Structures are given as structure tokens and as C-alpha cells.
Amino acid sequence: MFKIPAGITSSVKAGNKKFILQTEFISTTCKKSDSEQLPEAHGKIITTVAIEGQVVHKVDKVYSTPLETEEDFLQAENAVKNQHLSVARKVASKPKEFLNLITQIDITAEDKLRLISGIADVIKIDFSGSNKETNLPYSQSPLLKNIHLLRDLVISISQNTRVKKLKKVVGAIGNEKFMLTGFGGSTYYLNLKSDADVAGVIKELENIRTR
């Protein structure tokens, strides 16, 4: 069995501002080293808080229970909901704390991309060609299992045709819709939600490029 809990997006109005909260579960394959006393990580639950498109707060927690049964899935789903509600209550009760963070937080490219509606997950890809295999989460995905082949194709197109630097690629394998895009000097794999409006995702992507 392999499925992950759906993400949650909601808004909180407090302190004359509208806060956008987004929580997602990201599957990982990271294991603890022999020297670490930390549990094996089977996923992460990430909640971001944004005001007017700017991320001002982020909660990133390791999830250490494997998703092997339906009961495991329901437990992970509840963990996503509980973390989302916990952050929402904190925003509602202390909005000024979050407003004061606007100029203090370092916003990553991944955080900006995750704010785009229709995107389920964001993964940075190494297109240097130094590795034949790319260590990525979601290894069960047919696309990500062979991402190094797609990486080599993009490099070949960029180096040997008039297209030069490839700005974005949109595609699908079975029911899995995806986009490859350059952003902030790096290349990212965007896992699109099943009901994503691709044209809308592209429009939002272009908008955040100009911010």
C-alpha cells in the first residue's frame, strides 16, 4: 500500500489581515545514521503561513510511522489535520506575532512554489549530471524512478538545439501530472494535484517570478 494524506489549505482572518495556511505530507526515504538517536523518518508534515503571498511562518515536523496499512494512513491523515488546526489556532489568537515576522523570515524558492494552488509537492532536482541516480522521495513514482533520464534529455536539448535553456515542461504519466520548471536558478519537479488547472498553475508561477 502506498498513498499519502491529502494536503489542507485554509484561511484565517485576524488582525485585519488574511492569513493563508497550507499543510502537506511529504513522503521521505531518509533514515537515521548509526550515530543519531533520532527515529527513522517516513515523512514530513509541513505547514506554511502566508500573508499576501509572503511566507511568514513554517512548521516542519518529522513523521516516523511507516504508511503500510489503512490504519497507518488514517493516523497520518489525523496528524496532518491536527498540525494544521494547531497552527490555525495560534494565528487566530496571536496574529501580531506573525505580522512581525514579515521582514524577518528567509523565504525559500520551495516555499514560494508550494503556495501555488494546484501543486501537491515541490522537489528540487539535481541536473548537474554528476549522479546516474537521483535520490528523491516518492521513489514509487514511475517518473521519479527514471528522473535521471529526463534530466539528461533536458540537458541535451539545452546544449544542442536553439531552444537553449528549457523554461518549463508539462506532462503526465498515467494519472500523474507534473511540471518541470526553472525557478530561482534551480530546477524543480512540481507534482500537480489530480484536479489542478495547469493553465492556472502556469499563470501563478509567472506571477511569483515577478515578485
Rosetta blueprint (number, residue, H / E / L):
1 M L
2 F L
3 K L
4 I L
5 P L
6 A L
7 G L
8 I E
9 T E
10 S E
11 S E
12 V E
13 K E
14 A E
15 G L
16 N L
17 K E
18 K E
19 F E
20 I E
21 L E
22 Q E
23 T E
24 E E
25 F E
26 I E
27 S E
28 T L
29 T L
30 C L
31 K L
32 K L
33 S L
34 D L
35 S L
36 E L
37 Q L
38 L L
39 P L
40 E L
41 A L
42 H L
43 G E
44 K E
45 I E
46 I E
47 T E
48 T E
49 V E
50 A E
51 I E
52 E L
53 G L
54 Q E
55 V E
56 V E
57 H E
58 K E
59 V E
60 D E
61 K E
62 V E
63 Y E
64 S L
65 T L
66 P L
67 L L
68 E L
69 T L
70 E H
71 E H
72 D H
73 F H
74 L H
75 Q H
76 A H
77 E H
78 N H
79 A H
80 V H
81 K H
82 N H
83 Q H
84 H H
85 L H
86 S H
87 V H
88 A H
89 R H
90 K H
91 V H
92 A H
93 S H
94 K L
95 P H
96 K H
97 E H
98 F H
99 L H
100 N L
101 L L
102 I L
103 T L
104 Q L
105 I L
106 D L
107 I L
108 T L
109 A H
110 E H
111 D H
112 K H
113 L H
114 R H
115 L L
116 I L
117 S L
118 G L
119 I E
120 A E
121 D E
122 V E
123 I E
124 K E
125 I E
126 D L
127 F L
128 S L
129 G L
130 S L
131 N L
132 K L
133 E L
134 T L
135 N L
136 L L
137 P L
138 Y L
139 S L
140 Q L
141 S L
142 P H
143 L H
144 L H
145 K H
146 N L
147 I H
148 H H
149 L H
150 L H
151 R H
152 D H
153 L H
154 V H
155 I H
156 S H
157 I H
158 S H
159 Q H
160 N H
161 T L
162 R L
163 V L
164 K L
165 K L
166 L L
167 K L
168 K E
169 V E
170 V E
171 G E
172 A E
173 I E
174 G L
175 N L
176 E E
177 K E
178 F E
179 M E
180 L E
181 T E
182 G E
183 F E
184 G L
185 G L
186 S E
187 T E
188 Y E
189 Y E
190 L E
191 N E
192 L E
193 K L
194 S L
195 D L
196 A L
197 D L
198 V H
199 A H
200 G H
201 V H
202 I H
203 K H
204 E H
205 L H
206 E H
207 N H
208 I H
209 R H
210 T L
211 R L
